[in-house]
Amino acid sequence: MRALVTGGYGFIGSCLIRTLLKNKDNFVLNVDYMTYAADRANLSVVEKKSNYEHKKIDICEQADVKKIVSDFQPDVIFHLAAESHVDRSIHAADDFIATNINGTYSLLEAMRHYWQESQQREDLKFIHVSTDEVYGSLNKEDAPFDNNTPYAPNSPYSASKAASDHLVRSWYKTYGLPTIITHCSNNYGSHQNKEKLIPNTINCILNNKNIPVYGNGENIRDWIHVQDHVDGLIAVYEQGQVGETYNFGGDTEISNINIVLQIAGILDDKKPSPARTSYVDLIEFVTDRAGHDFRYAIDNSYVNKALNWKPIVDFDIGLNETVDYYLDYLSKGSSS
């Protein structure tokens, strides 16, 4: 396939590109503007491959986006470029509105132009990668999110992603553009930016800093390994139906405090504190985040049936491998 991936130097995008390029017959164009969340090291293993190319383009610049799509002639666009950190959206929402909404609009229009130039090729797909946060918050007794869950975003970040989802759906309904929307739960694994919970916890421990935990830490998240998510996205390209929505979860619901406790325990074994105390002592409960959603969970039954997909990475194994990655990465003086 000829795949155009937006945000390819990010956490999920880089995993997708590394996976796609395992097939030497695939060609990948990475469109990434190289904002703070981008890390060239994420794609160091593929940068010299002849079937890979990067273009530094702001997806909000419509003329540039239109030209690159028309020139590259993709079979699929995987749209992952987004501002994604909830805390940042609370303090400064401007970039979230610009990138997540206006950037998605630019890409949709570029894809529409190219699709019409191509006599409405039936094999084209625009895969918009979104988040379960568009569905809002669950209580403990609530059923997990599924395709029938109404949108109820509670943060500027999730609201911007919900808006982009609605744009994607409307371009399918109005113009017939071959779009698909995906949602996923919290991703984890190697190459994630240190602002996220798991790498931030590891980074704090290795630098002997307090580990901030919002509120009482009882907020619950469903965790999916990034490779499982990427395998799901590829399955969407290969088998997904245009106009559909696919939700990917990891079948692993854990409270934030238990994630932190588990990481502290792993590092107590792998890299004991020189002070001979447990890293649990570094936990610091801080004022809860504004509008903090209590629980996210995804029902995988539809993608199990429609795509023959299910998460296969065991969380305990995946978390241990993730800790090992950051032990090695941070020991080399990196800070991602």
C-alpha positions as CSV (number, residue, x, y, z in Angstrom):
1,M,0.0,0.0,0.0
2,R,0.9,3.7,-0.3
3,A,0.1,5.0,3.1
4,L,0.2,8.7,4.2
5,V,0.5,8.9,7.9
6,T,0.0,12.2,9.7
7,G,1.9,12.6,13.1
8,G,4.2,9.8,12.2
9,Y,7.0,10.9,14.7
10,G,4.5,10.5,17.6
11,F,4.0,7.5,19.8
12,I,1.2,5.7,17.9
13,G,2.1,7.0,14.5
14,S,5.8,5.8,14.7
15,C,4.7,2.3,15.8
16,L,2.3,2.2,12.8
17,I,5.0,3.3,10.4
18,R,7.6,0.8,11.8
19,T,5.0,-1.9,11.4
20,L,3.9,-1.0,7.9
21,L,7.5,-0.9,6.7
22,K,8.1,-4.5,7.8
23,N,6.5,-5.1,4.4
24,K,9.1,-3.9,1.8
25,D,6.2,-3.5,-0.7
26,N,4.6,-0.7,1.3
27,F,5.6,2.9,0.8
28,V,5.0,5.4,3.7
29,L,4.9,9.2,3.6
30,N,5.1,10.6,7.1
31,V,3.6,14.1,7.3
32,D,4.7,15.6,10.6
33,Y,5.2,19.2,11.6
34,M,7.7,18.2,14.3
35,T,6.0,19.9,17.3
36,Y,7.1,19.1,20.9
37,A,5.6,15.6,20.9
38,A,7.5,14.5,17.8
39,D,10.8,12.5,18.3
40,R,13.0,11.6,15.3
41,A,14.5,8.8,17.4
42,N,11.1,7.0,17.1
43,L,11.8,6.3,13.5
44,S,15.6,6.0,13.4
45,V,15.3,2.4,12.3
46,V,13.4,3.3,9.1
47,E,14.7,6.7,8.1
48,K,17.2,5.4,5.5
49,K,14.7,3.0,3.9
50,S,13.9,3.8,0.3
51,N,10.2,3.2,0.9
52,Y,10.0,5.9,3.6
53,E,9.8,9.6,3.3
54,H,9.1,12.5,5.7
55,K,7.6,15.9,4.9
56,K,7.5,18.6,7.5
57,I,4.1,20.1,6.8
58,D,1.6,21.9,9.0
59,I,-1.7,20.1,8.4
60,C,-3.6,23.4,8.9
61,E,-2.0,24.8,5.8
62,Q,-4.6,23.7,3.2
63,A,-2.7,24.4,0.0
64,D,0.4,22.4,1.3
65,V,-1.8,19.5,2.4
66,K,-3.7,19.4,-0.9
67,K,-0.5,19.4,-2.9
68,I,1.2,16.6,-0.9
69,V,-1.8,14.3,-1.1
70,S,-2.2,14.9,-4.8
71,D,1.5,14.3,-5.5
72,F,1.8,11.3,-3.3
73,Q,-1.4,9.6,-4.4
74,P,-2.0,7.4,-1.3
75,D,-4.2,4.3,-1.1
76,V,-4.9,5.3,2.5
77,I,-4.5,8.2,4.9
78,F,-4.0,7.3,8.5
79,H,-4.8,10.5,10.3
80,L,-3.1,10.5,13.8
81,A,-1.7,14.0,14.0
82,A,-3.3,15.7,17.0
83,E,-2.7,17.6,20.2
84,S,-3.5,15.0,22.7
85,H,-2.6,15.9,26.3
86,V,-5.7,16.8,28.4
87,D,-3.7,18.9,30.9
88,R,-2.4,21.1,28.1
89,S,-5.8,21.5,26.6
90,I,-7.2,22.8,29.9
91,H,-4.5,25.5,30.2
92,A,-4.3,26.5,26.5
93,A,-6.9,25.1,24.1
94,D,-5.9,27.1,21.0
95,D,-3.6,24.5,19.5
96,F,-6.1,21.8,20.1
97,I,-8.8,23.7,18.1
98,A,-6.3,24.5,15.3
99,T,-4.7,21.1,14.9
100,N,-7.5,18.7,15.8
101,I,-10.4,20.5,14.1
102,N,-8.9,22.8,11.4
103,G,-6.2,20.3,10.6
104,T,-8.7,17.5,10.1
105,Y,-10.8,19.8,7.9
106,S,-7.7,20.5,5.7
107,L,-7.0,16.8,5.3
108,L,-10.6,15.9,4.5
109,E,-10.7,18.6,1.8
110,A,-7.3,17.4,0.4
111,M,-8.6,13.8,0.3
112,R,-11.9,14.9,-1.3
113,H,-10.0,16.7,-4.1
114,Y,-7.7,13.8,-4.7
115,W,-10.6,11.3,-4.5
116,Q,-12.5,13.3,-7.2
117,E,-9.4,13.5,-9.3
118,S,-9.1,9.8,-9.1
119,Q,-12.6,9.2,-10.4
120,Q,-13.8,8.3,-6.9
121,R,-11.5,5.3,-6.5
122,E,-13.4,2.7,-4.5
123,D,-10.2,1.3,-2.8
124,L,-9.2,4.6,-1.1
125,K,-9.7,5.0,2.7
126,F,-9.3,7.9,5.1
127,I,-8.9,6.4,8.6
128,H,-9.4,9.0,11.3
129,V,-7.8,7.9,14.6
130,S,-9.7,9.3,17.6
131,T,-10.1,8.6,21.3
132,D,-12.6,7.0,23.7
133,E,-12.7,10.3,25.6
134,V,-15.2,11.6,23.1
135,Y,-17.8,9.4,24.9
136,G,-17.3,11.1,28.3
137,S,-17.0,9.4,31.6
138,L,-18.4,6.1,33.1
139,N,-19.3,5.1,36.6
140,K,-18.1,1.8,38.0
141,E,-21.4,0.1,37.2
142,D,-21.8,1.4,33.7
143,A,-21.4,-0.8,30.6
144,P,-18.3,0.0,28.5
145,F,-18.4,2.3,25.5
146,D,-19.7,0.8,22.2
147,N,-20.8,2.0,18.8
148,N,-24.1,3.2,20.3
149,T,-22.6,5.3,23.1
150,P,-23.6,9.0,22.6
151,Y,-20.8,11.6,22.5
152,A,-20.3,13.5,25.8
153,P,-16.8,15.1,25.8
154,N,-15.8,16.7,29.0
155,S,-12.4,18.4,28.3
156,P,-11.2,20.8,25.6
157,Y,-9.1,18.0,24.2
158,S,-12.0,15.5,23.9
159,A,-14.3,18.2,22.6
160,S,-11.9,19.0,19.8
161,K,-11.6,15.3,18.9
162,A,-15.4,14.9,19.0
163,A,-15.6,17.8,16.6
164,S,-13.1,16.3,14.3
165,D,-15.1,13.0,14.4
166,H,-18.2,14.8,13.3
167,L,-16.4,16.5,10.4
168,V,-15.2,13.1,9.2
169,R,-18.6,11.6,9.5
170,S,-20.2,14.5,7.7
171,W,-17.7,14.4,4.8
172,Y,-18.8,10.7,4.4
173,K,-22.5,11.5,4.6
174,T,-22.4,14.6,2.4
175,Y,-19.8,13.9,-0.2
176,G,-19.5,10.1,0.0
177,L,-15.8,10.4,1.0
178,P,-14.5,6.9,2.0
179,T,-13.8,7.6,5.7
180,I,-13.6,5.4,8.8
181,I,-13.4,6.5,12.4
182,T,-11.6,4.6,15.1
183,H,-11.5,5.1,18.9
184,C,-9.1,3.6,21.3
185,S,-8.5,3.4,25.0
186,N,-5.2,4.5,26.7
187,N,-2.2,3.3,24.8
188,Y,1.1,2.3,26.5
189,G,4.4,0.9,25.3
190,S,7.8,2.2,24.2
191,H,8.5,5.6,22.6
192,Q,5.7,7.5,24.4
193,N,6.2,11.1,25.4
194,K,7.1,11.5,29.0
195,E,4.1,13.7,29.8
196,K,1.8,10.6,29.8
197,L,1.1,8.7,33.0
198,I,3.3,5.6,32.6
199,P,6.5,7.2,31.2
200,N,6.1,10.1,33.6
201,T,5.9,7.7,36.5
202,I,9.0,5.9,35.3
203,N,10.9,9.1,34.7
204,C,10.0,10.5,38.1
205,I,11.2,7.4,39.8
206,L,14.5,7.2,37.9
207,N,15.1,10.9,38.8
208,N,14.1,10.5,42.4
209,K,11.2,13.0,42.0
210,N,7.7,12.9,43.5
211,I,5.2,11.0,41.4
212,P,2.1,13.2,41.0
213,V,-1.2,11.4,41.2
214,Y,-4.4,13.3,40.7
215,G,-7.1,13.3,43.5
216,N,-7.1,9.9,45.2
217,G,-5.9,8.0,42.2
218,E,-9.0,5.9,41.9
219,N,-9.8,7.0,38.3
220,I,-10.0,4.0,36.1
221,R,-8.6,3.6,32.6
222,D,-8.6,0.7,30.1
223,W,-5.1,0.1,28.8
224,I,-4.1,-1.2,25.3
225,H,-0.6,-1.9,24.1
226,V,0.3,0.3,21.2
227,Q,1.2,-2.7,19.0
228,D,-2.3,-4.2,19.5
229,H,-3.8,-0.8,18.6
230,V,-1.7,-0.5,15.4
231,D,-2.6,-4.1,14.4
232,G,-6.2,-3.0,14.8
233,L,-5.6,0.0,12.5
234,I,-4.1,-2.1,9.8
235,A,-7.0,-4.5,10.1
236,V,-9.3,-1.5,9.6
237,Y,-7.5,-0.7,6.3
238,E,-7.6,-4.3,5.1
239,Q,-11.1,-5.3,6.2
240,G,-12.9,-2.2,7.5
241,Q,-16.1,-0.9,5.9
242,V,-16.3,2.7,4.8
243,G,-18.6,4.8,7.0
244,E,-18.1,2.6,10.0
245,T,-16.7,3.3,13.5
246,Y,-14.4,0.8,15.2
247,N,-13.5,0.9,18.9
248,F,-10.4,-0.7,20.3
249,G,-9.8,-1.5,23.9
250,G,-7.3,-3.5,25.8
251,D,-9.7,-5.4,28.1
252,T,-7.5,-4.1,31.0
253,E,-9.2,-1.7,33.4
254,I,-6.9,-0.4,36.2
255,S,-7.0,2.5,38.5
256,N,-4.3,5.2,38.1
257,I,-3.0,4.5,41.6
258,N,-2.6,0.8,40.9
259,I,-0.7,1.5,37.7
260,V,1.7,3.7,39.7
261,L,2.1,1.1,42.5
262,Q,2.8,-1.6,39.9
263,I,5.5,0.5,38.2
264,A,7.0,1.3,41.6
265,G,7.1,-2.4,42.4
266,I,8.7,-3.3,39.1
267,L,11.4,-0.7,39.6
268,D,12.0,-1.7,43.2
269,D,13.0,-5.1,41.8
270,K,14.8,-4.0,38.6
271,K,16.6,-0.9,39.9
272,P,16.4,-0.7,43.8
273,S,16.6,2.7,45.4
274,P,20.1,3.5,46.8
275,A,18.2,4.6,50.0
276,R,16.8,1.0,50.3
277,T,13.3,2.4,50.4
278,S,10.4,1.6,48.1
279,Y,9.6,4.0,45.3
280,V,6.0,4.0,46.6
281,D,7.3,6.6,49.0
282,L,7.6,9.0,46.1
283,I,3.8,9.1,45.4
284,E,2.3,12.5,46.0
285,F,-1.5,13.0,45.7
286,V,-2.2,16.4,44.1
287,T,-5.3,18.5,43.4
288,D,-7.5,16.7,41.0
289,R,-7.6,17.8,37.4
290,A,-10.6,20.0,36.3
291,G,-13.3,17.9,34.7
292,H,-11.4,14.7,35.4
293,D,-13.3,11.7,33.9
294,F,-13.7,8.9,36.3
295,R,-13.6,5.8,34.1
296,Y,-13.1,4.8,30.5
297,A,-13.8,1.3,29.1
298,I,-14.4,-0.1,25.6
299,D,-16.5,-3.1,24.5
300,N,-14.4,-5.0,22.0
301,S,-17.1,-7.3,20.8
302,Y,-17.8,-5.5,17.6
303,V,-14.2,-5.4,16.4
304,N,-13.7,-9.0,17.5
305,K,-16.5,-10.0,15.1
306,A,-16.0,-7.5,12.3
307,L,-12.2,-7.6,12.1
308,N,-11.3,-10.8,13.8
309,W,-9.2,-8.6,16.1
310,K,-8.5,-8.8,19.8
311,P,-5.7,-7.5,22.1
312,I,-3.0,-10.1,22.6
313,V,-0.3,-8.4,24.7
314,D,-0.7,-9.3,28.3
315,F,-0.7,-6.1,30.4
316,D,1.8,-7.3,33.0
317,I,4.3,-8.5,30.3
318,G,3.8,-5.4,28.3
319,L,4.3,-3.1,31.3
320,N,7.5,-4.9,32.2
321,E,8.8,-4.5,28.7
322,T,7.8,-0.8,28.7
323,V,9.8,-0.3,31.9
324,D,12.8,-2.1,30.4
325,Y,12.6,0.2,27.4
326,Y,12.6,3.4,29.5
327,L,15.4,2.1,31.7
328,D,17.6,1.7,28.6
329,Y,16.4,4.8,26.9
330,L,16.7,7.2,29.9
331,S,20.1,5.7,30.9
332,K,21.4,7.0,27.5
333,G,20.5,10.5,28.5
334,S,17.2,10.9,26.6
335,S,14.2,12.5,28.1
336,S,11.2,11.3,26.0
